[in-house]
Amino acid sequence: MHLEPTALAAPRDLIPHAHARSAAFGLRAQDTLDAMPLASADLRCALQRNRVLTDHALPVMETLYHQIAGTHSMVLLTDPEGVILHALGDDDFVARADRVALRPGGVWTEERKGTNAIGTALALGQAVQVHAGQHYLRANQFLTCSCVPILDPQGRALGAIDVSGDHRSQSKHTMALVRMSAQMVENHLWNQVHEDAVRLHFHARPEFLGTLVEGLAAFTPDGRFLSANRSGQFQLGLSHSALQAHTFGSLFGVDLGQVLDQCRRAPGALLTLRLPGGVTVVARPEHRPQAERLWIAADAAEPVRAPARPAARPGGLSGLRYLNTGDPALAQAIERVTKLLGRGIATLIQGETGTGKELLARAIHHDGPRRQAPFVAVNCASIPESLIESELFGYEEGAFTGARRKGSPGKIVQAHGGTLFLDEIGDMPLALQARLLRVLQERSVAPLGGTRQIEVDIQLVCATHRNLRAMMAEGSFRQDLYYRLNGLVVRLPALRERSDLAAIVQRILQSAADAGTPPLPVAPEVMALFARCAWPGNLRQLTNVLRTAALMAEGDTAIRREHLPEDFLEECEAAAAVPAAADAPAPAAQPLQAITAAAIAQALAAQGGNVSAVARALGVSRNTVYRHLRAQAA
Ligand SMILES: Nc1ncnc2c1ncn2[C@@H]1O[C@H](COP(=O)(O)OP(=O)(O)OP(=O)(O)O)[C@@H](O)[C@H]1O
């Protein structure tokens, strides 16, 4: 089955059109079901045909199931023809699902079952949620199903992953989890296919390297383009077929051989590359031909410039000195961190979202004696709870039921000799806190499903925007772990508290300007506006605002108010409209969190629930948006 991922159906029309197709198939809403699953021999053949898919999808299904366990739901994997290959579910629900053939061997095409998430998602090649009465057949209306096709780089469906459950217990996060799972399977498959190629991991934001949303592109060692994953094609702005005409050089304006030479000289270093559309990305090339393949894929501390690329900009925001732009609270924090560099003291960085916690962690690594070893970052908030365990501690071959895939050493082992950065440590589930504590005490890790212990030597840096002391008091954060993590606690000030706003603005504009070109000055009225702003997204928001403004002001003599993004101006004005009078009561009932929550809720409504668009509009990370959604659902 070939899908055209670009021809996405508009959400409003999707169900009516699917119902029209169902009627055209001759189905009637009151029809009793075609509950005829495949004969077991046919199912065995289907499983055999789709062995690679199932090998990669089963562990992902397991972890997805842990997320939804106890919600009267199940996780399903189908082949490209809508045949259910595997199912994992809550016992009570599985029995009900069985009655409508929602089980291995069940065939869920639109033709057989009318409008349903699996059939409709596969028919359209896009994520589809079908809720209760939106099912064409009445017999299926007790369900809510969320399905995402698993696509290969050409946009062909390899299968689909689905969560189906009782419509009364549906959660608004289910679709996001299913999307992440499908993407995870796609990336696993992609990596396996291109194991021996030169692989480029890239993203406009360095913190997204190594995550599900990173772009991946594969090249032959002489630079011929082979393939890119979904995010890679999106970022490059070119489809798989358009990319076939390209080479590494024609895409990035740099010779791949030179890049590989440079990477051999500075292993693990990051590059700054410019995409054909002009966007600058941070990239990590990887080439591990079979003989020398190791389980090490660590992020490095310092982006280095690609060689012989006149348009490339210095992206390096590394080193503690770089971060010190004159704010006394920050200078003190940096001084304390500097004194303890290389002493093996665990560091805990606190601060609101976007205050530069990860940048500080990278600078600690960069300036310390472990700089040649890996810097491995794990964001505990962006990985589904049960994935954190395998991500961090690794797993042995066959650790997951039904899975035959190779083991993985986990991030802790990857960070051996270097620095492990656990971002959003406050989001780590309690059970895993106990495991982490054991690792820190015993200095060794036991991967899941195995018995062996692997010795590790890591510098631990953690970060959180949460109040871990309050979490300890309410029992959601372990006291013993807290005291292990807080060898040194540094708090990064929020942007609105900093006295070096002008210096930071200058620094950011300088790094956004073309090499050798002085950045545009900022008009005093704009600086005054900046000084009044609440900056809920802190430095990340300021960076986004300034980058946009600098582009808008091209050809002008200064960055003025009219160059600022409109949503930012609205946000500033809304904040300024809150009590202006000196004697007005203090806005005690409107803490920053509440203002942020309101801004996110408003933006979600305005952007039709698109989390990425909301994060971009507000200049906050998507984690912040997800965290907010989770908090609301709790
Ligand atoms: N000192 C700085 N100078 C210039 N830009 C900075 C600085 N610190 C942070 N930034 C910008 O802000 C962005 C966010 O920084 P970082 O990811 O380190 O923050 P964070 O506190 O870890 O965020 P979160 O809590 O959301 O993960 C960076 O990508 C960078 O663009």
The ligand as an SDF file (V2000), in Angstrom:
LIG
                    3D

 31 33  0  0  0  0  0  0  0  0999 V2000
   23.4930   32.3700   28.1230 N   0  0  0  0  0  0  0  0  0  0  0  0
   22.7890   32.2130   27.0310 C   0  0  0  0  0  0  0  0  0  0  0  0
   23.0320   32.9800   25.9660 N   0  0  0  0  0  0  0  0  0  0  0  0
   22.3180   32.8510   24.8390 C   0  0  0  0  0  0  0  0  0  0  0  0
   21.3090   31.9770   24.6850 N   0  0  0  0  0  0  0  0  0  0  0  0
   21.0270   31.1600   25.7030 C   0  0  0  0  0  0  0  0  0  0  0  0
   21.7400   31.2440   26.9250 C   0  0  0  0  0  0  0  0  0  0  0  0
   21.2240   30.3330   27.7660 N   0  0  0  0  0  0  0  0  0  0  0  0
   20.2280   29.7150   27.0940 C   0  0  0  0  0  0  0  0  0  0  0  0
   20.1130   30.2210   25.8490 N   0  0  0  0  0  0  0  0  0  0  0  0
   19.1210   29.8470   24.8330 C   0  0  0  0  0  0  0  0  0  0  0  0
   17.9900   29.3390   25.4840 O   0  0  0  0  0  0  0  0  0  0  0  0
   17.6820   28.0310   25.0160 C   0  0  0  0  0  0  0  0  0  0  0  0
   17.2750   27.2040   26.2100 C   0  0  0  0  0  0  0  0  0  0  0  0
   18.4050   26.8440   26.9720 O   0  0  0  0  0  0  0  0  0  0  0  0
   18.4380   25.4600   27.7670 P   0  0  0  0  0  0  0  0  0  0  0  0
   17.8650   24.3540   26.9470 O   0  0  0  0  0  0  0  0  0  0  0  0
   19.8180   25.2770   28.2900 O   0  0  0  0  0  0  0  0  0  0  0  0
   17.4060   25.8100   28.9400 O   0  0  0  0  0  0  0  0  0  0  0  0
   16.7510   24.8300   30.0100 P   0  0  0  0  0  0  0  0  0  0  0  0
   16.6640   25.6020   31.2600 O   0  0  0  0  0  0  0  0  0  0  0  0
   17.5260   23.5260   30.0330 O   0  0  0  0  0  0  0  0  0  0  0  0
   15.3260   24.6300   29.3780 O   0  0  0  0  0  0  0  0  0  0  0  0
   14.2130   23.4960   29.7460 P   0  0  0  0  0  0  0  0  0  0  0  0
   14.0190   23.5440   31.2190 O   0  0  0  0  0  0  0  0  0  0  0  0
   13.0040   23.9600   28.9990 O   0  0  0  0  0  0  0  0  0  0  0  0
   14.7770   22.2010   29.2430 O   0  0  0  0  0  0  0  0  0  0  0  0
   18.9500   27.5300   24.3330 C   0  0  0  0  0  0  0  0  0  0  0  0
   18.6450   26.7240   23.2330 O   0  0  0  0  0  0  0  0  0  0  0  0
   19.6220   28.7990   23.8820 C   0  0  0  0  0  0  0  0  0  0  0  0
   19.1220   29.1020   22.5880 O   0  0  0  0  0  0  0  0  0  0  0  0
  1  2  1  0
  2  3  1  0
  2  7  2  0
  3  4  2  0
  4  5  1  0
  5  6  2  0
  6  7  1  0
  6 10  1  0
  7  8  1  0
  8  9  2  0
  9 10  1  0
 10 11  1  0
 11 12  1  0
 11 30  1  0
 12 13  1  0
 13 14  1  0
 13 28  1  0
 14 15  1  0
 15 16  1  0
 16 17  2  0
 16 18  1  0
 16 19  1  0
 19 20  1  0
 20 21  2  0
 20 22  1  0
 20 23  1  0
 23 24  1  0
 24 25  2  0
 24 26  1  0
 24 27  1  0
 28 29  1  0
 28 30  1  0
 30 31  1  0
M  END
$$$$
